[in-house]
Amino acid sequence: MDKRLRNALKGLADPDVEHRRRAMEPFVRATFGMFIRCLYRYLGNEVECEDVLEDVYADIWQDPDHLRNVSNERELLRTVYLYYMRKHLRQVYRRINRHLCLSQRDMMNLVAPDLGILEMMSQAELGQVLRRMLGRLKARERRAIELWMEGMSNRAIANELKTTVGAVKMLEFRTILKLKKMLSDYYCEA
Amino acid sequence: MKSVVLNQKSQKENRTMPEADREIQELLIDYAGALRDGCIPNFLKSLTREEADRIASSTEFWQATEVTRILNGVGFADKAVTPDVGLFISRVDAAIACRLKKARASAPAKRSTRARPTPKTDAALADRRAGSQNRIEKSI
């Protein structure tokens, strides 16, 4: 673990609330990028990510006990997600929930899911593996996903691939499922 | 004539309704698009009861959402505009100060005018009376 982060975590173990409050600054500096990227996976919106993260840090200051035995970054991210982030992610869309057709359980699974095997991998590792897996796809499948990741709409992708929007959606769906299988196999082998 | 009017009406409804009764692949791609564009509430609100049931019963949908989140994280999280960490730290500090204030306000305060315990023995009762007598004399 990074020395700066290790020292920041030591500061959080202080029983005095004012000391802990001062220790929050180095902790936020050391973890902000990692936590906001993690939240972005689930919300896809910077403003909501910041609001949730603010409450997450306040919770960590108030009750840092879960972070006492953390020994590496992956474990830190996992612990923070399970004990601090998930609770707030569940509350993000609670206001609109009563007007939705989606059940409460499905809503939770969509917005604040259990950590899957793939989500436990670090961002850098995931990026690397994903690039490798994209290389194994058929040219058309890879192109559809790459264009989607460039931010293009389905209609624009359909124009690019000279097909219909419905066909693009089906192609993307099948490719995503294929990627899921490839990534799971990779994880099991590793 | 009536059937023609009804036909026209249903055609108009079909045009105005935004892709009702979507298949599971369409639902997943719409979810992925909403996640990418940061408008999940729009997607959630757009779901009809049939579509919500379709999502609930589809294992493929739930498997694919994990990869969708990963694609979103890998593809867009680094490009997301995040605030200056210094500014964000001051937000966190303000939130902590607010919680401290709340905790202090809700903590039971020491009250000087609390009820004194009733003396159980005669000696204690006599001491208490003597004390109150002294206080009266002092005030005079």
HADDOCK unambig.tbl for C-alpha pairs under 7 A between the chains (distance, minus, plus):
assign (segid A and resid 25 and name CA) (segid B and resid 89 and name CA) 6.34 0.50 0.50
assign (segid A and resid 28 and name CA) (segid B and resid 89 and name CA) 6.80 0.50 0.50
assign (segid A and resid 29 and name CA) (segid B and resid 85 and name CA) 6.67 0.50 0.50
assign (segid A and resid 37 and name CA) (segid B and resid 73 and name CA) 6.67 0.50 0.50
assign (segid A and resid 37 and name CA) (segid B and resid 77 and name CA) 5.30 0.50 0.50
assign (segid A and resid 40 and name CA) (segid B and resid 73 and name CA) 6.35 0.50 0.50
assign (segid A and resid 40 and name CA) (segid B and resid 77 and name CA) 5.85 0.50 0.50
assign (segid A and resid 41 and name CA) (segid B and resid 69 and name CA) 5.12 0.50 0.50
assign (segid A and resid 41 and name CA) (segid B and resid 70 and name CA) 6.55 0.50 0.50
assign (segid A and resid 41 and name CA) (segid B and resid 72 and name CA) 5.70 0.50 0.50
assign (segid A and resid 41 and name CA) (segid B and resid 73 and name CA) 4.56 0.50 0.50
assign (segid A and resid 42 and name CA) (segid B and resid 69 and name CA) 6.33 0.50 0.50
assign (segid A and resid 43 and name CA) (segid B and resid 35 and name CA) 6.42 0.50 0.50
assign (segid A and resid 43 and name CA) (segid B and resid 38 and name CA) 6.43 0.50 0.50
assign (segid A and resid 44 and name CA) (segid B and resid 35 and name CA) 5.09 0.50 0.50
assign (segid A and resid 44 and name CA) (segid B and resid 36 and name CA) 5.72 0.50 0.50
assign (segid A and resid 44 and name CA) (segid B and resid 37 and name CA) 6.63 0.50 0.50
assign (segid A and resid 44 and name CA) (segid B and resid 38 and name CA) 4.38 0.50 0.50
assign (segid A and resid 45 and name CA) (segid B and resid 38 and name CA) 4.39 0.50 0.50
assign (segid A and resid 46 and name CA) (segid B and resid 80 and name CA) 6.65 0.50 0.50
assign (segid A and resid 46 and name CA) (segid B and resid 81 and name CA) 6.80 0.50 0.50
assign (segid A and resid 46 and name CA) (segid B and resid 82 and name CA) 6.60 0.50 0.50
assign (segid A and resid 54 and name CA) (segid B and resid 91 and name CA) 7.00 0.50 0.50
assign (segid A and resid 54 and name CA) (segid B and resid 92 and name CA) 5.41 0.50 0.50
assign (segid A and resid 57 and name CA) (segid B and resid 92 and name CA) 6.65 0.50 0.50
assign (segid A and resid 58 and name CA) (segid B and resid 92 and name CA) 6.47 0.50 0.50
assign (segid A and resid 58 and name CA) (segid B and resid 95 and name CA) 6.33 0.50 0.50
assign (segid A and resid 58 and name CA) (segid B and resid 96 and name CA) 5.53 0.50 0.50
assign (segid A and resid 100 and name CA) (segid B and resid 44 and name CA) 6.79 0.50 0.50
assign (segid A and resid 100 and name CA) (segid B and resid 45 and name CA) 5.95 0.50 0.50
assign (segid A and resid 101 and name CA) (segid B and resid 47 and name CA) 6.46 0.50 0.50
assign (segid A and resid 101 and name CA) (segid B and resid 48 and name CA) 6.04 0.50 0.50
assign (segid A and resid 101 and name CA) (segid B and resid 49 and name CA) 5.08 0.50 0.50
assign (segid A and resid 101 and name CA) (segid B and resid 52 and name CA) 6.08 0.50 0.50
assign (segid A and resid 102 and name CA) (segid B and resid 52 and name CA) 5.02 0.50 0.50
assign (segid A and resid 106 and name CA) (segid B and resid 56 and name CA) 6.58 0.50 0.50
assign (segid A and resid 123 and name CA) (segid B and resid 74 and name CA) 6.77 0.50 0.50
assign (segid A and resid 127 and name CA) (segid B and resid 74 and name CA) 5.69 0.50 0.50
assign (segid A and resid 149 and name CA) (segid B and resid 75 and name CA) 5.83 0.50 0.50
assign (segid A and resid 169 and name CA) (segid B and resid 25 and name CA) 6.45 0.50 0.50
assign (segid A and resid 169 and name CA) (segid B and resid 26 and name CA) 6.10 0.50 0.50
assign (segid A and resid 169 and name CA) (segid B and resid 29 and name CA) 6.25 0.50 0.50
assign (segid A and resid 170 and name CA) (segid B and resid 25 and name CA) 5.91 0.50 0.50
assign (segid A and resid 173 and name CA) (segid B and resid 25 and name CA) 5.54 0.50 0.50
assign (segid A and resid 173 and name CA) (segid B and resid 29 and name CA) 6.84 0.50 0.50
assign (segid A and resid 176 and name CA) (segid B and resid 64 and name CA) 6.03 0.50 0.50
assign (segid A and resid 176 and name CA) (segid B and resid 67 and name CA) 6.53 0.50 0.50
assign (segid A and resid 177 and name CA) (segid B and resid 64 and name CA) 5.63 0.50 0.50
assign (segid A and resid 180 and name CA) (segid B and resid 64 and name CA) 6.73 0.50 0.50
assign (segid A and resid 180 and name CA) (segid B and resid 67 and name CA) 5.93 0.50 0.50
